Amino acid sequence: MLGAWDRRDRPSEEGAAAALQGFAVDKSFLSSLKGILLETELDFLRCISAIIIFLVVSFAAVTSRDGAAIAAFVFGIILVSVFAYDAFKIYRTEMAPRASQGDPQ
């Protein structure tokens, strides 16, 4: 009796595969120009949001004036500088228009 309930309540394998088909990755889109630009923009936004979060958390941590809080502040400032450098490199290499591609001026 229990085995019959298990078989009836479970979805068929074809139904489960059809339900997950909307989550499949389209590799042709990711290799196209739009996919590359989307990945670059998301990478840049990840850096900017990490900078904002670490700045807020670092300044909130330093308000307690404890030894560990000051260490957390210094570590947060180091991480902010690393993420700022990463955002700068992403912007400069992949997002900024290049002079060689545009009109020579």
N, C-alpha and C positions, 0 to 999 in steps of 0.2 A: 504494500500500500504506500509506504513512504517513497519507494523508488518511482512509482507512477506520478506522485506529486512533484518530485524533483525534475523529471523529464518534461512535465507539462509547464512548470513555472519558468524553466530556463529558456531564454531565447535561442533560436537556431543559430548556427554558426554563420550562415549567410546573412541573417538579420543583424548580427553584431558587427560583421564586416561592413555592411551597408551603412550602419549608424556611424561608424568611425571614418567613413570615406571623406567626410567634410573636413577632417583634421589632417588630411594627407598634405605633404609638402610638395609644392609644384616647383620642381628643379629648374624648369625652363624659365619661370618667372624670376627666381633668385639669380639666375645667370644673365638676365636681361638688364638693360640700363636702369629701368625703374627699380628692379630688385636691388641692384648695387647701391643706388642712391638711397633707397629706403634703409638698407643696412647701415650706411654711413650716417644718415641722419639720426637713426636710433642710437648708434654708438656715441655720437656727439651729445645727444640729449641725456644719455646715461652718465656721461662725464659731468655735465652741467648740474644734473640733479644730485649727483654724489658730492659735488663741491658745496652745494647749498646745505645738504643734510649734515655733512661733516662740520661745516662752519657753525651751524646752529647747535649741534651737539657739543662741539668743543667749547663754545662760549658758555653754554649752560653748565658744563662740567667744571669750568674754572671758577664759577661763582661760589663754590663751597670752600675754596682755599685749603683743600686737603692735599697731601703729597701725591696721592694717586690721581686726584683730579687734575693737578698741574701736569702730571705725566700724560694723562689722557688728552689734555689740551695740546701739548707739544706734538703728540702722535697724530692728533687730528689735523693740526696745521701742516705737518709733513705730508699727510695723505691729501690734503687740499692742494698742496703744491704739485704733487704727482698727478692728480686728476686734472689740474689746470694745464699742466704741460701736455698731457695726453689730448685734451680738448684742443689745445693750440696746434698740435701736430696733425690731428684729424682735420681741423679746419683748413690748415695751410696746404696739406697735401691732397685732400680729396674734395673739399667744398669750395674753396676760393677759385675764382676764375683765373686762369693762367694767361700771362701776357702773350705767350707763344701761340695760344689757340685763338685769341681774339685779334682785333685790329692792332697792327704795330704802331705805337705812339711814342 
